Amino acid sequence: MRSHRAQDWIVLVLAAIVVVLSAARFAPASPTSLEVYPSPSLTRQTWLSDYNPALKGTPGDTPVLVFEGAEPGGTMLVLGGTHPDEPAGCAAALVLAENVMPEQGRVIVIPYANASGFTHNLPQEGHPSHYTLDTPNGRRTIPYGARLSNPVHQWPDPTVYVESVRGQKLAGVEARNLNRAYPGLQNGTLTSKVAYAITSLIREEQVDVSVDLHESSPEYPVNNAIVAHDRALDLAAITAVELELSGVAMNIEPSPESLRGFSHREWGDNTDTYAVLFESPNPAQGRLRGKTDEQLIIDGQDPMYLKASSRGRLYVPYTEEGTPLAMRVGRHIASIAALATSHTMLAPDRGIVLSGLPTYDELVSNGVGAYLSPSER
Ligand SMILES: [Zn+2]
């Protein structure tokens, strides 16, 4: 008996050690890790809860940064981190916020749109909780999260998620997907409150053009693409031509009327904004990938994707160079710049003229870290 008890204690102590070590390994990012060091053209820094007070003090609240030029004009909203496991979206929003100097109009940036999603990783995906880039003045750590809000913050999931506009039915976990939650509910679930706040911001700030930055796996058909709401198709077409001139090819995908809850659909249907979504190819979220680590996030090189590409199985060009983060962020930043130029051509009195941003070629040559401030921790 006595020896059994001793064994029980040993097992308990070992279990406790495993729990403590696991907790340290998978500890959620703290709100202070949602770092952003805005450019000198920042005129206002606020929180998303200003647009839905029900978010105040919740893990869904997140910084909103407003940059304004000397000449009045239109307003552009840019969201990174709707899906926190699509790193080029968040990184591009950070490059935008830390470099942009608007000459005309305003740009509003939300780098960590689903803040709750940055506090955990998807189980069994093997994703790191963050990645680190070299900047000219030190290292910058950027959180890498999950596609959905943290279940600790929104629980339980329904068996079936019935979205609020048309009653479209999706799998229960999709109730925690910010890009299925629009236009959102003021006092709904945490994810729905975040969506409501963003829709309210678009209305209150009279946002002319709204952009949601995403990534998708290289084997997913909608990639290197601008997904545009019906009213934004002309704007998207002119943007694609602008991009082509600078050597960046983007497909145009009309937002399907039947897909409800998406930013490009509900922002366009429920506000006056021109709504678009950009996609870039990220091997770290694809099903074909091998070893998943910080290196894969940053260099985008994976031998299995190279093999798939040689057999014609991918929807994007993929060579030994892979699809590095710098290239994907370059596509997003170039697309934001081209979108602003195109909108200014179509509506000069609501012009948005942005300077201070690196070009696609500069990002590819110098890397993303060259355009970010180091972490202060
Ligand atoms: Zn996404």
Boltz pocket constraint, residues with backbone or C-beta under 6 A from the ligand:
constraints:
  - pocket:
      binder: B
      contacts: [[A, 83], [A, 86], [A, 213], [A, 214], [A, 215]]
      max_distance: 6.0
